């Protein structure tokens, strides 16, 4: 069942590796790193339309906030009627709350799929989900759309001296499997690449949250639940990246950084576009009555009603 996710994710990663590998070399670490980054960009581009709908939904929720609260208060003792009235309100304004969840619901399995595909390049570990294969057997076993040669290329890839499939906490027994593919890396070498990525990911997560909160209405920000969620987004989530970072392979940290960079750019561009649309719509509504009214000093043009015979 999960192969429905694993094969498409590995296919997109394979395509970008072939594209960058043709220029930089198939075993080049930067080619593999760029393949991961452009995998993220490809998936986010596919999800761009739902993401825009999500932002529009969030803005609609803010605008409909007072009406929703009024309905909740009016039908506090009748949950069934409250649900009926909420559906009427949503239908009247063309509001679909599911669109606000769709991008997140889609990204979650994609992230898990990417994590599994990247982890499956090295199956010598003995932890949860690992196969405990020997280094030789692992190097000779394909990984979804990747051939055995591609697996060996991934194991040989180094980003500033560190394998992108290794994490700071990778066990020594797993690191030993890199011996035939560029040598056994040291934890210090892996940390030198992973820690800056962890810091960048944490900072990007914080600023994405700050940009999102800055666009909230005053009523939404004053809500106790929203205030608590805002604090989690601003401080706890970025801290979680720093705490969990040592357990994530460098390729996953690259995913996290590039995903946050895309989100930051997307928020600014999409909100700017929506802002222009709302300004244009507001100007049109403002100018309509002015255009219909007579000029100062001019008589109104009254059409004579035809008399009934």
N, C-alpha and C positions, 0 to 999 in steps of 0.2 A: 504493500500500500504506500509506504513512504518512498518507494522508488519513483513515484510520480513527481516527487520533489527533488530527489537526489540526481536523477538523470538530467533534467533540464538545467539545474544549477551547475553540474559538472560540465555540461555541454557549452554553456556560456563561458565558463572559466577556460575551457579547452580552446574555444575560438579566440579569445583575447590572448591567451598564451601563445598560440600559433602566430597571431598577428605581431605581437611584440617580439616573440622569439625569432621571427624571420629577420628582424632588424638588429636586435641586440645579442642574439644567440639563444638557443633553447635552454641552456643551463644557467643563463644569467639570472641572478637574484632580482635585479630591477625589473626584468621582463616578467617574472612571476609576480612580483609585487604590483606592477601596473595591471596585470591580468586580474588580480583581486580587486583593485580599485575600480577598474572599468566594469567588472562584474556588478559592483555596487551601483555604479552610474547607470548601467543598462537596466537593472531592476527598478531603480528609482524613476527612470524615464518612463518605463512601462506603467508605473504607479502614479505618474504625474497627474493625470486627469482625476483619479479618485482622491489624490491628495488635495487638489484644488477644491473639490467638492467637500472634503473634510473641513477645510478652512472656511468655506462659505457656510457650512453647517454650524461651525463654532460661532461665527458672527451672528447667524440667525438665532442661535440659542441665547446669545446676549441680548438681542433685540426683543425676543419673545419672553425674556426672563420675568418682567413684571406681570404679563398676562398668565404665564404658567403658575406663578406664585398665587395670583388671584384665584385661579381655578382650583389649586390645591387647598386654598383656604376655604373656598366656597363649598367644595365637596369633600371636606376632610373626613366626614363620617360615612361617605359612600364611595369606596374605592372603584367600584365598577362604573359608576356614572362619571367619576373623575377620569378614568381611562378613556371612556367614550368621548368626553369633551376635549381631552388632550388630542385624540386622534382627529377630531374635527378641526382643531386649531392647526395641527400639523398639515392636514390636507388643504386647508384654506390658504396657507402660506407656502405650500409646496416644500414642506420641511420633511427631510428623511433622516432620522437619527442614526440609522444604520450606516450612512455614508461617513459619519464621523469615526466609526470603528473600523471600516474596511481596510484602509492602508495599514493600520497596526496589525490587524488580523492576518493580512497577507505577509507582512514583513517577518512576523514571528516564525512561521515554518520555513521561510527562506533562510533566515539566520541559522536556524537549527540544521537545515539542509547543508548550508555552506560549512558549518562547524563539523558536521559528520564527514563530508567529502574531504575536507582538508585533513581531518584527523585520520582518515582512512589511507592517506599516503604512507603513514607509518603505523603499522598494526602490530608492532613488536611489544607494545605495552601489555600489562596484565590487569589493568583497572577495569572499571565498568565500561562495557561496550567494546573493549579491546580483545584481540584474538590471540595474543601471545605468540605470534609467528616468529620464526627465526629471521634474522636480517636477510639471509639469502632468499628465503621463501617470499618475504615481503617484497623485495626488489624485483622478483620475477612474477608477481601477481598484479594484474590490471586493477584499476580503480574506476569503476563505472565506465565512462567513455574514454578514460585515459588508459593508454597501453602500458605495458611493463616498462618500456623505454621512457615514457612520460613520468612514471613513478620514480625511476632512477634520476631523471632530470630534476624533479622536484626536491628529492633528497640531496642532490648536489648543489642546489641553488643556495646562495648566500647573500644576505643583505647586510653589507658592511661587516662581513665575517661571520654572521649568525644565520643558521638555517631558519627559514621563515615558518617551518613546521614545528619549531621548538618553543617551549615556554621556559620562564625562569625556574619553575618548579618541576620541569621534566626530569624524571628519574635517571640516574646514571646508566642503568641498564638500557634504557631507550636511547640515550645519547650515544651509547656505544655502537648502535646500529648505523650511525653515520660514518663509521670508520672507513668503509669502502667507498664513501661518497663525499670526498672533500675533507675527511678527518673528523675526529671527535671534537665537538665544540665545547668550550668552557662555559660555566654558568656566568662568569664575569662578562664574557663576550656577548652572551644572549641578553644579559641585563642592560648592557650598554646600548642596545638597540630597543629593547622592550620598554624600559623606563621612560625615555623621552616620548614614545608613542602613548604610553599610559597617561602621562601628564597632559599631552596635547588633547587626548580623548576626553579627559576630565574637564579641562578648560573649555573645550568646544561644547560639551554637554551643559556646562554651567551657563555659557553665553547663549546657547539656544533656548534654554529655559528662561533666561532673563529677557530675551527678545519676545518670547511668547507671552510672558507675564505682563510686559509693558503694553501689550495690545489688549489686555483685558479691560472690561468696563469697571468703573468704580464699585458698582453693586456686586459684580462677580468677585472682585478682589477682596471685598469686605465680608463675603460669605465665609464662615468659620471653616467649612470643609475645603473650600477653594484655597483659603490661606494656608491650611495645613499641607495641601497638595503642592502649593507653590514652594513651601519650604523644602519639601522632599525633593522637588525638581531642581531647586537651586543648589542644595548642599548635600543631601543624602545620596542622590543618584551619581553626581560626580565623584563623591567619596567612594561609592561602590565600585566605580571603575578602577580607582587606585587600589582598593582592597582586593578586588577580583582579578586585576590585571596580571599578577604573577602566575596565575593558573591558566591564562589564555595564551595560545601560541601567537607568535608575531603576526602571522597572516590574519588572525581574527582581530588583533589590535589595529591592523591596517584597515580591515573592514569597518571597524568602529570609527576610526578617524575620518575615513572618506565618507561614511554615511552621515556623520555630523557636519562635515563641511558642505555636503550637498543640502542637508536640511537648512543650514544657516543661509545659504544663497537662495534656496527655494523660498524660504519665508519672506525674505526681503523683496524678491522679484514678484512673487504672487500677491503679497499684501499691497505692493505699489500698484500693481495692475488692478486689483479690486478697488483700491482707493480711487484710481482714475475713473473707473466705471461708475462708482457711487457719486463722484463729483459731477460727472457728465449727466447722470440721471437726475440728480438734484437740481442742476442748472436748467435742464429741460422742463422739470416741473415748475420751477420758478418763473421761467420765461413764458410759459404757455398762457397764463392769464394776462400777462402784459401785452402779448401779441393780439389777444382777442379784444382787449379794451380799446376804445377810441382814443385818438391822439388828443392832447390837451387843446381845448377850444373848438374841437370838431363835434358836430352833432352825431349822436349815435344813429347808425343805419338801421332803422326799424322797418321791417317789411310789413306791408299791409296784409292783413289777413283777408283771404278771399271769403266773401259772404256766401252763405248757402242760399241757393235759389229755392 
